Structure formats: structure tokens, C-alpha cells
Amino acid sequence: MAYRVKGQTGDWELVMGLEIHAQVISDSKLFSGAATGFGAAPNDHVSLVDAAMPGMLPVLNEAVVRQAVRTGLGLNAEINLTSVFERKNYFYPDLPQGYQISQFAHPIVGKGKIKIDLPDGSSKEIGITRLHLEQDAGKSLHDQHPQKTFVDLNRSGVALMEIVSEPDLSAPEEAAAYVKKIRSILRYLGTCDGNMEEGNLRADVNVSVRKPGGPLGTRCEIKNVNSVRFITQAIEYEAARQVEILEGGGVISQETRLYDAAKGETRSLRSKEEAHDYRYFPDPDLLPLTLSHEYVENIRRDLIELPDAKRARYQDVLGLSVYDAGVLTAEKERADYFEAACHDRDPVLTATWVINELLGALNKKGVELDQSPVAPAALGELIDLISDQTISGKIAKDVFAEMLESGKGAKAIVAEKGLQQITDPALIEKIIAEVMAANADKVAEYRSGKDKLFGFFVGQVLKASGGKANPDLVNQILKERLA
């Protein structure tokens, strides 16, 4: 069922598009050799070009161009062999040139599309309008002095990819799924680390409402939202705000707004500029960027398997469920871990252990996968012990808990504690005989028709064996003896 915004006069539809700003993974900036590392002291990573000193000329970073092409291919988009850098003119205290070098009429990447997966199990195709390269602005610091604003130019000139979607999004959960999917693709490709807390990936959300099937409404842009949760909250608030204004007889002003996460509301920042307000014109210091077909095809040949293709393979070839394949391919680190642990092993059993045991335990500890004390090979060793019936699944969970805490290997823990599974039928028969002798009354009840007591006997045998008896053998021999 389509998402609807409830109003006094009935339901309203949401129409949205997103502009995602993704910082390109590159050692140096878009037009200078200054470093891009996060966390440096203010103005530590600033060249004369970044500071807009007179006479300084921009020099295009080829590594950034390659990353943009790689991303465009990953988004199933057209790569434009000729693109143009333009000056986007506006004033900010932290924009030393008085303009931003960006792309508008002739971007490096044209139309594309991606598929998003929604919580109800359905999927939807979202169009990509374009991807263009641009330089980031600096940062104004308002907390350094009670009366003054300081400027940090470390981010000035850092390369950004702006990925603009078509207005194909119609629900907050679709926007969330879209951002997650874009982030996942970028991380797979290695073109952006997707760190939203550090501002390396952020979104501008264009929101409008209309009566179902009616003409498009006036849109408002919510600027620089840096978490998926805040994106959904901002959309819900903004949609309700617009509906309330329209139903009260008001008019929506096209404007740029900010989302205040502390108050859970959007507030006006400035009237929304149109392209002509920025006075775009080709940058006279930069020639048009011309790429060869061979250059693009070489990058295409180097592309890795992306989330959708990997998930399809996990389902069709490895036999994983839709859910398990989706969880494992959502992040490249998970997929890499799973494939390393799964090498020459049962993929379904491996997936179960990675998702249910490993990821669950790490989540409780607040530890990221790349800091896991259990390496893929170590988890694989534990799965081998389960597969060859050296230990039972129940004992394996105890062994895994100790692996997490101590960092020891599974075989070492099993040997040290004597946890090998009992698979000798004669020994299991002896334990069963002792349990039956100690519970003669229960045996009589079982044989008189109380079949539910079978679980009681299984539990008693496993308890008597210290949990080491092979459950399959226990069930098989116990049925024979009780009969």
C-alpha cells in the first residue's frame, strides 16, 4: 500500500528526490595536492589553491575522475565522454574563491538506475538523474570564540560526487533504503567510505506533497542531513508541515531548510535558489574533460561483484535464503568475512553462524566486524568441528563464546576441555541404560502411551553425558530401547 500523509481533508502523496554528496576516496583534493585526511588541526590541509590565493590555478586530479567513472558504472549509468567544469557563484565565508567549481549542464555521469529493497519484501527501481564532480567548501566554526566565527579550510577543495535522483521516492522508508543502497554500492566500489558521522556522505532531501494523482507540489530542500534516521524523521515532519499549511489555505514557499535533530523539526534557512541564480559558466581555467571509450572500458573490466549480483549468486548458487543473502551482502565487509569463512564449507551453516552468532554477539558488544576477535578462518575451524561431528551444535555455542572472550582457536578449546562429542554407540547405549534404570516409572508411562516423555529421556541422556552425546545417535538408540 502506498505511503500517505494524513490530513484533515484526506490523504496526501509524498514526492521526493535526493541529492547525495559523497566524499571521494582520494589521497589529495580535486584540484590541488593537499591531503584529505579527517581529524587534522584546523587549516592544516590547505594549499594555496584551496585558499584561493591570487594566480593559483586548479589542476584536475585524475584519481578522482577514475573514482567518478567507477561509481557511474556501479550505478548502471551513462558515462559522458565529454564533461565540463563550471563555476557556481555564491558567497559563503568558508568559500574563499567566492564560487564553487562544479558541473551542471555537462556532468561526467548521466542517467542511471538502482533497485532498492523495502521492508515489506518488495523492490522498486529509482532513477539516477546524474552524478557530477564538485569541490567541497570549508567549515565555519562558531564555538571557538564568543563573538567571532573562525574558518577551517581543511575541507575546502575536497572532491565530492553529487548523486542526484529522479523524484521517484514516495515514502520515508524508500528514502532510507535508497541512501543505504547508494552507500553500500559506494563502499563496495571503494569510491566513498560512507561515513555519515564525519560528513563523508550526507543528503539533501527535496520534499513535496500533492493530492493523490494531482499535479506536483512546490518542493522544499532539507539540507545536509547526515544520518538515515534523521532523513526519515525530517521527511515525516516536513510532509506534515506542508500538508498543514496547504489545508490551512497557505502556499508552500520554495526554500532551503535545515533539520534540527534535537527538536525534531525543520526550519527555514533561505529561499531556494534556481540554477540561474548561481550564474553557472564554464571555468576558464579548466578545459573540458574528455575521456576515451577505452579508458571507460578498462575501468569497467576492473569492477568487482556488486551487492545485487552477489546476493543473486548467494541465493541461486549457494542456496541461501533471501533474508540471509540480503544481510550478508548489505555491507562489503560482511560478504568478505562470509566468503572467507565459507571456503570449502557448507554455505548455509556458515551463513547461520555469521549472522545469528557472530554478528549478534558483536552487536551486543558494540564491536565492528573488522575488530572481531574471531577471524574468518577461526570461525571456519569451529564449523568444521560441527560438520565432522567432533562437537554438537550446543557445545559449539559454548566454544564460540570462549573464542570471543579469549581469542583462542576452536580446536584448542575443545581439546583443552575435552568437549569432543561421544559418537561411540556402545557408550551411548550404556548411558541410556543407566537413565532408563533410574527412571523406571517414566519408562512404564512412556510405554503405556505417553509419547511426550521422549523429550525428557533425551534431555536426561544428554545431561548424563555432559552434553557430549551425539544427539542423532541418542534419538536413534533411545527410540529402539524405549520401544
GIQUIBEL-V431029 format. One record per residue. N is the residue number from 1. SS is DSSP state (H for helix, E for strand, L for the rest). PSI is psi in whole degrees, -180 to 180 (* if undefined). BURIAL is 1 if it has 9 or more other C-alpha atoms within 8 Angstrom, else 0. Layout:
n:N ss:SS psi:PSI burial:BURIAL
n:N ss:SS psi:PSI burial:BURIAL
This chain:
n:1 ss:L psi:136 burial:0
n:2 ss:L psi:148 burial:0
n:3 ss:L psi:136 burial:0
n:4 ss:L psi:142 burial:0
n:5 ss:E psi:122 burial:1
n:6 ss:E psi:130 burial:0
n:7 ss:E psi:176 burial:1
n:8 ss:L psi:-29 burial:0
n:9 ss:L psi:9 burial:0
n:10 ss:E psi:-164 burial:0
n:11 ss:E psi:151 burial:1
n:12 ss:E psi:152 burial:1
n:13 ss:E psi:148 burial:1
n:14 ss:E psi:139 burial:1
n:15 ss:E psi:124 burial:1
n:16 ss:E psi:152 burial:1
n:17 ss:E psi:153 burial:1
n:18 ss:E psi:145 burial:1
n:19 ss:E psi:110 burial:1
n:20 ss:E psi:127 burial:1
n:21 ss:E psi:113 burial:1
n:22 ss:E psi:123 burial:1
n:23 ss:E psi:127 burial:1
n:24 ss:L psi:135 burial:1
n:25 ss:L psi:111 burial:1
n:26 ss:L psi:145 burial:0
n:27 ss:L psi:-24 burial:0
n:28 ss:E psi:171 burial:1
n:29 ss:L psi:177 burial:1
n:30 ss:L psi:-40 burial:1
n:31 ss:L psi:13 burial:1
n:32 ss:L psi:171 burial:1
n:33 ss:L psi:7 burial:0
n:34 ss:L psi:150 burial:1
n:35 ss:E psi:162 burial:1
n:36 ss:L psi:5 burial:1
n:37 ss:L psi:146 burial:0
n:38 ss:L psi:146 burial:0
n:39 ss:L psi:5 burial:0
n:40 ss:L psi:161 burial:0
n:41 ss:L psi:150 burial:0
n:42 ss:L psi:134 burial:0
n:43 ss:L psi:27 burial:0
n:44 ss:L psi:-28 burial:0
n:45 ss:L psi:63 burial:1
n:46 ss:L psi:123 burial:1
n:47 ss:L psi:174 burial:1
n:48 ss:L psi:-31 burial:0
n:49 ss:L psi:-46 burial:1
n:50 ss:L psi:-34 burial:1
n:51 ss:L psi:1 burial:1
n:52 ss:L psi:41 burial:1
n:53 ss:L psi:146 burial:0
n:54 ss:L psi:136 burial:0
n:55 ss:L psi:-5 burial:0
n:56 ss:L psi:132 burial:0
n:57 ss:L psi:140 burial:0
n:58 ss:L psi:143 burial:1
n:59 ss:L psi:121 burial:0
n:60 ss:L psi:135 burial:0
n:61 ss:L psi:112 burial:1
n:62 ss:H psi:-32 burial:0
n:63 ss:H psi:-36 burial:0
n:64 ss:H psi:-41 burial:1
n:65 ss:H psi:-44 burial:0
n:66 ss:H psi:-41 burial:1
n:67 ss:H psi:-38 burial:1
n:68 ss:H psi:-42 burial:1
n:69 ss:H psi:-43 burial:1
n:70 ss:H psi:-43 burial:1
n:71 ss:H psi:-43 burial:1
n:72 ss:H psi:-42 burial:1
n:73 ss:H psi:-38 burial:1
n:74 ss:H psi:-22 burial:1
n:75 ss:L psi:13 burial:1
n:76 ss:L psi:41 burial:1
n:77 ss:L psi:162 burial:1
n:78 ss:L psi:137 burial:1
n:79 ss:E psi:121 burial:1
n:80 ss:L psi:120 burial:1
n:81 ss:L psi:-20 burial:1
n:82 ss:E psi:127 burial:1
n:83 ss:E psi:162 burial:1
n:84 ss:L psi:133 burial:1
n:85 ss:L psi:134 burial:1
n:86 ss:E psi:159 burial:1
n:87 ss:E psi:126 burial:1
n:88 ss:E psi:107 burial:1
n:89 ss:E psi:119 burial:1
n:90 ss:L psi:165 burial:0
n:91 ss:L psi:128 burial:0
n:92 ss:L psi:147 burial:0
n:93 ss:L psi:-28 burial:0
n:94 ss:L psi:18 burial:1
n:95 ss:L psi:85 burial:1
n:96 ss:L psi:-31 burial:1
n:97 ss:L psi:-25 burial:0
n:98 ss:L psi:5 burial:1
n:99 ss:E psi:161 burial:1
n:100 ss:E psi:133 burial:1
n:101 ss:E psi:118 burial:1
n:102 ss:E psi:-168 burial:1
n:103 ss:L psi:145 burial:1
n:104 ss:L psi:-71 burial:1
n:105 ss:L psi:-30 burial:0
n:106 ss:L psi:77 burial:1
n:107 ss:L psi:164 burial:1
n:108 ss:L psi:-27 burial:1
n:109 ss:E psi:133 burial:1
n:110 ss:L psi:-144 burial:1
n:111 ss:L psi:143 burial:1
n:112 ss:E psi:-167 burial:1
n:113 ss:E psi:149 burial:1
n:114 ss:E psi:160 burial:1
n:115 ss:E psi:131 burial:0
n:116 ss:E psi:149 burial:1
n:117 ss:E psi:131 burial:1
n:118 ss:L psi:160 burial:1
n:119 ss:L psi:-27 burial:0
n:120 ss:L psi:6 burial:0
n:121 ss:L psi:-8 burial:0
n:122 ss:L psi:171 burial:0
n:123 ss:E psi:162 burial:0
n:124 ss:E psi:142 burial:0
n:125 ss:E psi:130 burial:0
n:126 ss:E psi:129 burial:1
n:127 ss:E psi:144 burial:1
n:128 ss:E psi:126 burial:1
n:129 ss:E psi:-48 burial:1
n:130 ss:E psi:165 burial:1
n:131 ss:E psi:125 burial:1
n:132 ss:E psi:156 burial:1
n:133 ss:E psi:145 burial:1
n:134 ss:E psi:164 burial:1
n:135 ss:E psi:145 burial:1
n:136 ss:L psi:160 burial:1
n:137 ss:L psi:175 burial:1
n:138 ss:L psi:-158 burial:1
n:139 ss:E psi:131 burial:1
n:140 ss:E psi:131 burial:1
n:141 ss:E psi:114 burial:1
n:142 ss:L psi:-4 burial:0
n:143 ss:L psi:14 burial:0
n:144 ss:L psi:-21 burial:0
n:145 ss:L psi:142 burial:0
n:146 ss:L psi:-28 burial:0
n:147 ss:L psi:-9 burial:0
n:148 ss:L psi:153 burial:0
n:149 ss:L psi:128 burial:1
n:150 ss:E psi:161 burial:1
n:151 ss:E psi:130 burial:1
n:152 ss:E psi:118 burial:1
n:153 ss:L psi:16 burial:1
n:154 ss:L psi:-37 burial:1
n:155 ss:L psi:-14 burial:1
n:156 ss:L psi:121 burial:1
n:157 ss:L psi:-5 burial:1
n:158 ss:L psi:139 burial:1
n:159 ss:E psi:130 burial:1
n:160 ss:E psi:146 burial:1
n:161 ss:E psi:122 burial:1
n:162 ss:E psi:116 burial:1
n:163 ss:E psi:114 burial:1
n:164 ss:E psi:126 burial:1
n:165 ss:E psi:162 burial:1
n:166 ss:L psi:161 burial:1
n:167 ss:L psi:58 burial:0
n:168 ss:L psi:-1 burial:1
n:169 ss:E psi:134 burial:1
n:170 ss:L psi:16 burial:1
n:171 ss:L psi:150 burial:1
n:172 ss:H psi:-40 burial:1
n:173 ss:H psi:-27 burial:1
n:174 ss:H psi:-42 burial:1
n:175 ss:H psi:-43 burial:1
n:176 ss:H psi:-45 burial:1
n:177 ss:H psi:-36 burial:1
n:178 ss:H psi:-47 burial:1
n:179 ss:H psi:-43 burial:1
n:180 ss:H psi:-40 burial:1
n:181 ss:H psi:-45 burial:1
n:182 ss:H psi:-45 burial:0
n:183 ss:H psi:-44 burial:1
n:184 ss:H psi:-45 burial:1
n:185 ss:H psi:-44 burial:1
n:186 ss:H psi:-41 burial:1
n:187 ss:H psi:-38 burial:1
n:188 ss:H psi:-45 burial:1
n:189 ss:H psi:-22 burial:1
n:190 ss:L psi:28 burial:0
n:191 ss:L psi:-16 burial:1
n:192 ss:L psi:139 burial:1
n:193 ss:L psi:-10 burial:1
n:194 ss:L psi:15 burial:1
n:195 ss:L psi:103 burial:0
n:196 ss:L psi:-29 burial:1
n:197 ss:L psi:-35 burial:0
n:198 ss:L psi:2 burial:0
n:199 ss:L psi:10 burial:0
n:200 ss:L psi:-14 burial:1
n:201 ss:E psi:123 burial:1
n:202 ss:E psi:163 burial:1
n:203 ss:E psi:143 burial:1
n:204 ss:E psi:127 burial:1
n:205 ss:E psi:120 burial:1
n:206 ss:E psi:117 burial:1
n:207 ss:E psi:133 burial:1
n:208 ss:E psi:160 burial:1
n:209 ss:E psi:156 burial:1
n:210 ss:E psi:161 burial:1
n:211 ss:E psi:145 burial:1
n:212 ss:L psi:122 burial:0
n:213 ss:L psi:-2 burial:0
n:214 ss:L psi:-180 burial:0
n:215 ss:L psi:157 burial:0
n:216 ss:L psi:141 burial:0
n:217 ss:L psi:174 burial:0
n:218 ss:L psi:135 burial:1
n:219 ss:L psi:150 burial:1
n:220 ss:E psi:142 burial:1
n:221 ss:E psi:123 burial:1
n:222 ss:E psi:118 burial:1
n:223 ss:E psi:141 burial:1
n:224 ss:E psi:57 burial:0
n:225 ss:E psi:127 burial:1
n:226 ss:L psi:29 burial:1
n:227 ss:L psi:150 burial:1
n:228 ss:H psi:-40 burial:1
n:229 ss:H psi:-43 burial:0
n:230 ss:H psi:-33 burial:1
n:231 ss:H psi:-48 burial:1
n:232 ss:H psi:-40 burial:1
n:233 ss:H psi:-42 burial:1
n:234 ss:H psi:-41 burial:1
n:235 ss:H psi:-47 burial:1
n:236 ss:H psi:-43 burial:1
n:237 ss:H psi:-47 burial:1
n:238 ss:H psi:-39 burial:1
n:239 ss:H psi:-46 burial:1
n:240 ss:H psi:-38 burial:1
n:241 ss:H psi:-45 burial:0
n:242 ss:H psi:-41 burial:1
n:243 ss:H psi:-44 burial:1
n:244 ss:H psi:-42 burial:1
n:245 ss:H psi:-47 burial:1
n:246 ss:H psi:-41 burial:1
n:247 ss:H psi:-20 burial:1
n:248 ss:L psi:6 burial:0
n:249 ss:L psi:6 burial:0
n:250 ss:L psi:-179 burial:0
n:251 ss:L psi:139 burial:0
n:252 ss:L psi:126 burial:1
n:253 ss:L psi:132 burial:0
n:254 ss:L psi:115 burial:1
n:255 ss:E psi:166 burial:1
n:256 ss:E psi:133 burial:1
n:257 ss:E psi:160 burial:1
n:258 ss:E psi:149 burial:1
n:259 ss:E psi:123 burial:1
n:260 ss:E psi:102 burial:1
n:261 ss:L psi:-33 burial:0
n:262 ss:L psi:-38 burial:0
n:263 ss:L psi:-12 burial:0
n:264 ss:L psi:36 burial:1
n:265 ss:E psi:161 burial:1
n:266 ss:E psi:153 burial:1
n:267 ss:E psi:153 burial:0
n:268 ss:E psi:138 burial:0
n:269 ss:E psi:-52 burial:0
n:270 ss:E psi:165 burial:0
n:271 ss:E psi:145 burial:0
n:272 ss:L psi:126 burial:1
n:273 ss:L psi:150 burial:0
n:274 ss:L psi:170 burial:0
n:275 ss:H psi:-39 burial:0
n:276 ss:H psi:-23 burial:0
n:277 ss:H psi:-26 burial:0
n:278 ss:H psi:-8 burial:1
n:279 ss:L psi:55 burial:1
n:280 ss:L psi:136 burial:1
n:281 ss:E psi:152 burial:0
n:282 ss:E psi:136 burial:0
n:283 ss:L psi:121 burial:1
n:284 ss:L psi:-15 burial:0
n:285 ss:L psi:-4 burial:0
n:286 ss:L psi:125 burial:0
n:287 ss:L psi:158 burial:0
n:288 ss:L psi:142 burial:0
n:289 ss:E psi:120 burial:1
n:290 ss:E psi:124 burial:0
n:291 ss:L psi:150 burial:0
n:292 ss:L psi:156 burial:0
n:293 ss:H psi:-38 burial:0
n:294 ss:H psi:-40 burial:0
n:295 ss:H psi:-47 burial:0
n:296 ss:H psi:-43 burial:1
n:297 ss:H psi:-34 burial:0
n:298 ss:H psi:-39 burial:0
n:299 ss:H psi:-40 burial:1
n:300 ss:H psi:-42 burial:1
n:301 ss:H psi:-25 burial:0
n:302 ss:L psi:-2 burial:0
n:303 ss:L psi:143 burial:1
n:304 ss:L psi:173 burial:0
n:305 ss:L psi:124 burial:0
n:306 ss:L psi:169 burial:1
n:307 ss:H psi:-46 burial:1
n:308 ss:H psi:-45 burial:0
n:309 ss:H psi:-40 burial:0
n:310 ss:H psi:-43 burial:1
n:311 ss:H psi:-41 burial:1
n:312 ss:H psi:-41 burial:1
n:313 ss:H psi:-41 burial:1
n:314 ss:H psi:-37 burial:1
n:315 ss:H psi:-49 burial:1
n:316 ss:H psi:-37 burial:0
n:317 ss:L psi:-44 burial:0
n:318 ss:L psi:-13 burial:1
n:319 ss:L psi:21 burial:1
n:320 ss:L psi:156 burial:1
n:321 ss:L psi:163 burial:0
n:322 ss:H psi:-43 burial:0
n:323 ss:H psi:-51 burial:0
n:324 ss:H psi:-43 burial:1
n:325 ss:H psi:-39 burial:1
n:326 ss:H psi:-43 burial:1
n:327 ss:H psi:-44 burial:1
n:328 ss:H psi:-28 burial:1
n:329 ss:H psi:-4 burial:1
n:330 ss:L psi:-34 burial:1
n:331 ss:L psi:137 burial:1
n:332 ss:H psi:-37 burial:1
n:333 ss:H psi:-39 burial:0
n:334 ss:H psi:-47 burial:1
n:335 ss:H psi:-43 burial:1
n:336 ss:H psi:-43 burial:0
n:337 ss:H psi:-48 burial:1
n:338 ss:H psi:-46 burial:1
n:339 ss:H psi:-35 burial:0
n:340 ss:H psi:-41 burial:1
n:341 ss:H psi:-28 burial:1
n:342 ss:H psi:-9 burial:1
n:343 ss:L psi:117 burial:0
n:344 ss:L psi:28 burial:0
n:345 ss:L psi:171 burial:1
n:346 ss:L psi:114 burial:0
n:347 ss:H psi:-35 burial:1
n:348 ss:H psi:-44 burial:1
n:349 ss:H psi:-41 burial:0
n:350 ss:H psi:-45 burial:1
n:351 ss:H psi:-41 burial:1
n:352 ss:H psi:-43 burial:1
n:353 ss:H psi:-38 burial:1
n:354 ss:H psi:-47 burial:1
n:355 ss:H psi:-55 burial:1
n:356 ss:H psi:-40 burial:0
n:357 ss:H psi:-57 burial:1
n:358 ss:H psi:-58 burial:1
n:359 ss:H psi:-37 burial:1
n:360 ss:H psi:-45 burial:1
n:361 ss:H psi:-42 burial:0
n:362 ss:H psi:-38 burial:1
n:363 ss:H psi:-42 burial:1
n:364 ss:H psi:-36 burial:0
n:365 ss:H psi:-12 burial:0
n:366 ss:L psi:34 burial:0
n:367 ss:L psi:136 burial:1
n:368 ss:L psi:158 burial:0
n:369 ss:H psi:-37 burial:1
n:370 ss:H psi:-7 burial:0
n:371 ss:H psi:14 burial:0
n:372 ss:L psi:132 burial:1
n:373 ss:L psi:-13 burial:0
n:374 ss:L psi:110 burial:1
n:375 ss:L psi:161 burial:0
n:376 ss:H psi:-42 burial:1
n:377 ss:H psi:-35 burial:0
n:378 ss:H psi:-41 burial:1
n:379 ss:H psi:-38 burial:1
n:380 ss:H psi:-38 burial:1
n:381 ss:H psi:-41 burial:1
n:382 ss:H psi:-41 burial:1
n:383 ss:H psi:-36 burial:1
n:384 ss:H psi:-41 burial:1
n:385 ss:H psi:-31 burial:1
n:386 ss:H psi:-45 burial:1
n:387 ss:H psi:-38 burial:0
n:388 ss:L psi:10 burial:0
n:389 ss:L psi:24 burial:1
n:390 ss:L psi:-38 burial:1
n:391 ss:L psi:159 burial:1
n:392 ss:L psi:167 burial:1
n:393 ss:H psi:-36 burial:0
n:394 ss:H psi:-47 burial:0
n:395 ss:H psi:-34 burial:1
n:396 ss:H psi:-36 burial:1
n:397 ss:H psi:-38 burial:0
n:398 ss:H psi:-41 burial:0
n:399 ss:H psi:-42 burial:1
n:400 ss:H psi:-41 burial:1
n:401 ss:H psi:-39 burial:0
n:402 ss:H psi:-34 burial:1
n:403 ss:H psi:-41 burial:1
n:404 ss:H psi:-41 burial:1
n:405 ss:H psi:-42 burial:0
n:406 ss:H psi:-23 burial:0
n:407 ss:L psi:4 burial:1
n:408 ss:L psi:160 burial:0
n:409 ss:L psi:157 burial:1
n:410 ss:H psi:-45 burial:1
n:411 ss:H psi:-40 burial:1
n:412 ss:H psi:-42 burial:0
n:413 ss:H psi:-44 burial:1
n:414 ss:H psi:-45 burial:1
n:415 ss:H psi:-43 burial:1
n:416 ss:H psi:-38 burial:0
n:417 ss:H psi:2 burial:0
n:418 ss:L psi:49 burial:0
n:419 ss:L psi:9 burial:1
n:420 ss:L psi:141 burial:1
n:421 ss:L psi:143 burial:1
n:422 ss:E psi:115 burial:1
n:423 ss:L psi:7 burial:0
n:424 ss:L psi:112 burial:0
n:425 ss:H psi:-37 burial:0
n:426 ss:H psi:-41 burial:0
n:427 ss:H psi:-39 burial:0
n:428 ss:H psi:-40 burial:1
n:429 ss:H psi:-39 burial:1
n:430 ss:H psi:-44 burial:0
n:431 ss:H psi:-42 burial:1
n:432 ss:H psi:-42 burial:1
n:433 ss:H psi:-41 burial:0
n:434 ss:H psi:-41 burial:0
n:435 ss:H psi:-42 burial:1
n:436 ss:H psi:-38 burial:1
n:437 ss:H psi:-36 burial:0
n:438 ss:H psi:-12 burial:0
n:439 ss:L psi:50 burial:0
n:440 ss:H psi:-36 burial:0
n:441 ss:H psi:-38 burial:0
n:442 ss:H psi:-35 burial:0
n:443 ss:H psi:-44 burial:1
n:444 ss:H psi:-41 burial:0
n:445 ss:H psi:-42 burial:1
n:446 ss:H psi:-45 burial:1
n:447 ss:H psi:-15 burial:1
n:448 ss:L psi:0 burial:0
n:449 ss:L psi:-3 burial:0
n:450 ss:L psi:77 burial:0
n:451 ss:H psi:-26 burial:0
n:452 ss:H psi:-15 burial:0
n:453 ss:H psi:-10 burial:1
n:454 ss:H psi:-42 burial:0
n:455 ss:H psi:-35 burial:0
n:456 ss:H psi:-46 burial:0
n:457 ss:H psi:-40 burial:1
n:458 ss:H psi:-46 burial:1
n:459 ss:H psi:-42 burial:0
n:460 ss:H psi:-39 burial:1
n:461 ss:H psi:-45 burial:1
n:462 ss:H psi:-39 burial:1
n:463 ss:H psi:-43 burial:0
n:464 ss:H psi:-26 burial:1
n:465 ss:L psi:5 burial:1
n:466 ss:L psi:26 burial:0
n:467 ss:L psi:8 burial:1
n:468 ss:L psi:-18 burial:1
n:469 ss:E psi:137 burial:1
n:470 ss:L psi:118 burial:1
n:471 ss:H psi:-38 burial:0
n:472 ss:H psi:-44 burial:0
n:473 ss:H psi:-39 burial:1
n:474 ss:H psi:-49 burial:1
n:475 ss:H psi:-45 burial:1
n:476 ss:H psi:-51 burial:0
n:477 ss:H psi:-38 burial:1
n:478 ss:H psi:-41 burial:1
n:479 ss:H psi:-41 burial:0
n:480 ss:H psi:-45 burial:0
n:481 ss:H psi:-40 burial:0
n:482 ss:H psi:-26 burial:0
n:483 ss:L psi:* burial:0
